[in-house]
Structure formats: C-alpha cells, structure tokens
Amino acid sequence: MDGKFRHELKYTIGYADYLPLRRRLQTVMAPDAHTGADGLYTIQSIYFDNYRDKALREKLDGVQKREKFRIRWYNGDLSFITLEKKQKVNGLCLKLDAPVTEADCRALLSGDTGWMRESGEPLVREFYCKLKTQQLKPRVLVSYRREPYIYAAGNVRVTFDMDIRTSLFRRDLLDARPEDIPAGDSPGEMVLEVKYDEYLPGVIAALLQGVASRQAAFSKYGACRRFG
C-alpha cells in the first residue's frame, strides 16, 4: 500500500483550447503506452459515499485532508479491476490501489462484504472497516475517455479527459452498456489534468501558460453527482 504524494493540477478547457495544446504537448511528451490505436482509453469508476455525502461535501467545502474510495476498470475489461483510495492532503494527492476480482466486486455491490475481512490486501480490509463505520454505499458510475501523455523528468503525466458521463439509479453498475448521460456543462468540455512529483519542468509549464489562469478544483465525481 506504499505510495507517494504528488502534485495535481486541473483545468477545464474547451475543444478550441484542446487542439493547439495537444499539438504543443506532442512535441515534447510521449503518448502513454497503454492507449489504443486512437491514443485513448476508457475509464469507468464506481464511487462510494455515505448517506450524508461525506466525500462529496468535503470536496465542495475544500476540506484540506480528505479521501474517497472507488472501484475502477478500463476499456470495459472486468478481468482487471482495482479498488482505489485517493487521498488529498494540503493540495497533494496520493492514490493507493489493490486488485479485486469481478466476482468479489459483484458481491460487494450486492452487499456481501464478508470476503473482505479475510483479504490479503490491507487496502481491502481498510475499506471494509470504513464501509461499516462510515456506512459507505456505491453512489454513481462515472465514465470518460482519456488521452494521456508522459514526460520522464519530474514524472509528469498530462491527460485530457473527455466525454464525461454519469449513470445514476442503476442496480447493475457493472453493466457493459450502462444507460448514462453527459455530465459536462457544454459540448466539447473536457478536463486537463497535470500530475507530477517534486517539480514541474519549465518546458511543460511554458506549454501550459495559456490555460494556467483557468485552474479549477474540478471533480468528476462531483460533476456526476449533480443529478442526484
């Protein structure tokens, strides 16, 4: 469960900003090796919260030390699912993860959590305790397409997250074709995320100058919970 806190910057941008910025980034950054032929992959996440919307309210209120749990998989492939805990402390982010099987995930979503007590993964056991003590429940399925780029110096990762969609009030959140709706405020809106370790190299910072004034505390989970 060891991890490292990283810086994370977020910007909301439109398609007109995306095209020239992507061209500039491609001159110095490499595409992520895990993408498909189109340079993208799809992310689907089930977020957990309690009846008082603890995670959502802490985000909206700007609480400096907070955490949230989610289950995540990629490109609709349920053979590789991870449980993730994302922590934020004074502006720095840490993500911890542990693998879970599709069967375990379906058991969890149906309310069967007994298997979690005996898990060999410390994060799964921690999540079990917080499911019970905080009364966490699956709240929403968030999905989007991601275009990622990497830069070795500073361990920089820049991603464009687009077509953010939300599925609410569904029983089967692992449905291969969920009924969902757009979560953005306007067509073509996307989220630019910049993650790095101790420093952001000057060459990347220079390429981002055009959007730096629009840094926003954007939350995909928060955007997708606007509808309920």
Secondary structure per residue as TSV (DSSP state, phi and psi in degrees):
chain	resnum	aa	ss	phi	psi
A	1	M	-	360.0	6.2
A	2	D	-	-65.5	143.6
A	3	G	-	-153.1	-179.1
A	4	K	-	-133.6	133.1
A	5	F	-	-71.1	138.4
A	6	R	E	-131.6	158.4
A	7	H	E	-78.3	146.3
A	8	E	E	-142.8	120.3
A	9	L	E	-113.4	142.0
A	10	K	E	-130.6	142.1
A	11	Y	E	-137.5	141.4
A	12	T	E	-96.9	128.5
A	13	I	E	-134.8	162.7
A	14	G	-	-102.9	175.7
A	15	Y	H	-63.7	-33.8
A	16	A	H	-66.5	-30.2
A	17	D	H	-78.4	-36.0
A	18	Y	H	-62.0	-46.0
A	19	L	H	-60.8	-53.6
A	20	P	H	-68.6	-33.7
A	21	L	H	-66.8	-41.6
A	22	R	H	-61.0	-42.4
A	23	R	H	-61.5	-40.6
A	24	R	H	-67.4	-43.8
A	25	L	H	-64.3	-35.7
A	26	Q	H	-65.7	-16.5
A	27	T	T	-76.0	-21.0
A	28	V	T	-127.6	-15.5
A	29	M	-	-111.5	154.0
A	30	A	E	-103.1	144.5
A	31	P	E	-67.1	147.9
A	32	D	-	-62.8	136.8
A	33	A	T	-68.7	-15.2
A	34	H	T	-89.3	2.3
A	35	T	-	-80.2	165.1
A	36	G	-	-84.7	-168.4
A	37	A	T	-63.3	-26.4
A	38	D	T	-88.1	3.4
A	39	G	S	78.5	13.1
A	40	L	-	-126.8	162.1
A	41	Y	E	-143.4	160.9
A	42	T	E	-101.9	136.4
A	43	I	E	-116.5	133.6
A	44	Q	E	-127.3	132.2
A	45	S	E	-137.1	135.9
A	46	I	E	-102.2	119.4
A	47	Y	E	-97.0	145.3
A	48	F	E	-111.6	143.4
A	49	D	E	-156.0	170.5
A	50	N	-	-102.3	-178.1
A	51	Y	T	-67.4	-17.8
A	52	R	T	-95.5	5.5
A	53	D	-	55.6	48.5
A	54	K	H	-55.6	-52.6
A	55	A	H	-63.6	-41.2
A	56	L	H	-65.8	-45.3
A	57	R	H	-68.4	-37.3
A	58	E	H	-64.1	-37.5
A	59	K	H	-65.4	-49.7
A	60	L	H	-64.1	-32.8
A	61	D	T	-85.1	-4.9
A	62	G	T	70.5	32.5
A	63	V	-	-60.6	130.9
A	64	Q	S	-77.6	-18.7
A	65	K	E	-128.7	109.9
A	66	R	E	-151.3	167.8
A	67	E	E	-149.5	158.1
A	68	K	E	-148.5	153.9
A	69	F	E	-113.3	146.1
A	70	R	E	-152.2	159.3
A	71	I	E	-112.1	132.5
A	72	R	E	-134.2	144.7
A	73	W	E	-147.4	167.9
A	74	Y	E	-125.1	141.8
A	75	N	T	52.8	31.2
A	76	G	T	70.5	10.8
A	77	D	E	-89.9	104.4
A	78	L	E	-84.8	5.3
A	79	S	E	-80.5	-13.1
A	80	F	E	-135.0	99.5
A	81	I	E	-120.4	141.5
A	82	T	E	-125.1	143.8
A	83	L	E	-89.9	131.3
A	84	E	E	-127.9	141.5
A	85	K	E	-117.7	124.6
A	86	K	E	-110.2	122.3
A	87	Q	E	-109.8	146.3
A	88	K	E	-131.7	126.8
A	89	V	E	-133.9	112.1
A	90	N	T	51.1	43.8
A	91	G	T	87.9	-9.7
A	92	L	E	-99.2	145.9
A	93	C	E	-116.6	146.0
A	94	L	E	-136.8	132.2
A	95	K	E	-120.0	125.3
A	96	L	E	-113.7	146.6
A	97	D	E	-145.0	160.6
A	98	A	E	-150.1	142.0
A	99	P	E	-74.1	144.3
A	100	V	E	-135.3	150.8
A	101	T	-	-84.4	163.2
A	102	E	H	-60.9	-40.5
A	103	A	H	-62.9	-43.3
A	104	D	H	-65.0	-39.3
A	105	C	H	-63.5	-44.2
A	106	R	H	-64.9	-37.4
A	107	A	H	-62.6	-44.8
A	108	L	H	-59.2	-46.1
A	109	L	H	-67.3	-24.0
A	110	S	T	-88.9	-1.6
A	111	G	T	99.4	0.1
A	112	D	-	-89.6	103.5
A	113	T	-	-113.3	3.7
A	114	G	H	-56.7	-36.5
A	115	W	H	-63.0	-23.5
A	116	M	H	-71.2	-28.5
A	117	R	H	-62.6	-32.5
A	118	E	T	-98.5	6.0
A	119	S	-	-64.6	145.1
A	120	G	S	-81.4	-2.2
A	121	E	-	-97.0	116.8
A	122	P	H	-55.8	-35.7
A	123	L	H	-66.3	-36.9
A	124	V	H	-64.5	-42.1
A	125	R	H	-67.0	-38.3
A	126	E	H	-62.7	-43.5
A	127	F	H	-62.9	-38.4
A	128	Y	H	-58.9	-46.1
A	129	C	H	-60.9	-40.7
A	130	K	H	-78.1	-27.0
A	131	L	H	-58.6	-41.6
A	132	K	H	-78.2	-47.3
A	133	T	H	-77.2	-31.1
A	134	Q	H	-103.4	-3.7
A	135	Q	T	57.5	48.8
A	136	L	-	-74.2	143.8
A	137	K	E	-137.7	154.1
A	138	P	E	-65.7	128.9
A	139	R	E	-111.7	-35.8
A	140	V	E	-161.1	148.7
A	141	L	E	-100.8	121.2
A	142	V	E	-109.3	131.5
A	143	S	E	-135.0	148.9
A	144	Y	E	-164.3	165.9
A	145	R	E	-103.6	139.8
A	146	R	E	-122.6	135.5
A	147	E	E	-114.7	107.1
A	148	P	E	-108.1	146.7
A	149	Y	E	-133.4	150.4
A	150	I	E	-129.8	153.0
A	151	Y	E	-141.5	121.6
A	152	A	T	-62.8	-46.6
A	153	A	T	-64.4	124.0
A	154	G	T	80.2	0.8
A	155	N	T	51.5	53.6
A	156	V	E	-87.3	137.6
A	157	R	E	-133.0	121.2
A	158	V	E	-115.8	128.6
A	159	T	E	-131.5	144.2
A	160	F	E	-106.1	118.1
A	161	D	E	-106.5	121.2
A	162	M	E	-131.7	166.9
A	163	D	E	52.6	51.2
A	164	I	E	-74.4	126.7
A	165	R	E	-132.1	154.5
A	166	T	E	-129.0	140.1
A	167	S	E	-122.2	116.2
A	168	L	-	-116.1	158.2
A	169	F	S	60.0	34.0
A	170	R	-	-110.1	143.3
A	171	R	S	-79.7	-43.3
A	172	D	-	-100.0	90.5
A	173	L	T	-76.8	-6.5
A	174	L	T	-97.2	11.8
A	175	D	-	-56.7	132.7
A	176	A	S	-64.5	-28.1
A	177	R	S	-129.7	76.3
A	178	P	-	-68.8	150.3
A	179	E	-	-83.2	110.1
A	180	D	-	-133.5	171.0
A	181	I	E	-135.8	155.4
A	182	P	E	-63.1	143.4
A	183	A	-	-105.8	-7.5
A	184	G	S	-77.6	164.5
A	185	D	S	-81.6	-25.2
A	186	S	S	-150.5	152.8
A	187	P	T	-59.8	138.7
A	188	G	T	83.6	-5.6
A	189	E	-	-68.3	139.5
A	190	M	E	-144.6	170.2
A	191	V	E	-113.8	126.4
A	192	L	E	-98.3	124.2
A	193	E	E	-118.5	137.4
A	194	V	E	-125.2	117.9
A	195	K	E	-119.9	138.9
A	196	Y	E	-157.6	166.9
A	197	D	S	-83.9	-112.8
A	198	E	S	-75.6	-31.4
A	199	Y	-	-146.0	154.5
A	200	L	-	-102.7	115.9
A	201	P	-	-54.4	143.7
A	202	G	H	-58.2	-34.2
A	203	V	H	-65.7	-36.4
A	204	I	H	-73.9	-43.3
A	205	A	H	-58.2	-39.0
A	206	A	H	-65.4	-39.1
A	207	L	H	-68.0	-24.4
A	208	L	T	-92.0	-0.7
A	209	Q	T	-55.9	-34.6
A	210	G	T	-66.5	-22.1
A	211	V	T	-114.4	-4.2
A	212	A	G	-59.3	-29.1
A	213	S	G	-73.2	-9.9
A	214	R	G	-108.0	24.2
A	215	Q	B	-59.1	134.8
A	216	A	-	-139.3	149.4
A	217	A	-	-83.8	65.1
A	218	F	-	-83.8	139.0
A	219	S	-	-128.3	120.7
A	220	K	H	-62.4	-40.0
A	221	Y	H	-60.4	-45.3
A	222	G	H	-62.8	-42.5
A	223	A	H	-62.6	-39.3
A	224	C	H	-78.8	-13.8
A	225	R	T	-91.7	-0.6
A	226	R	T	-62.4	-23.2
A	227	F	T	-93.7	1.6
A	228	G	-	153.2	360.0
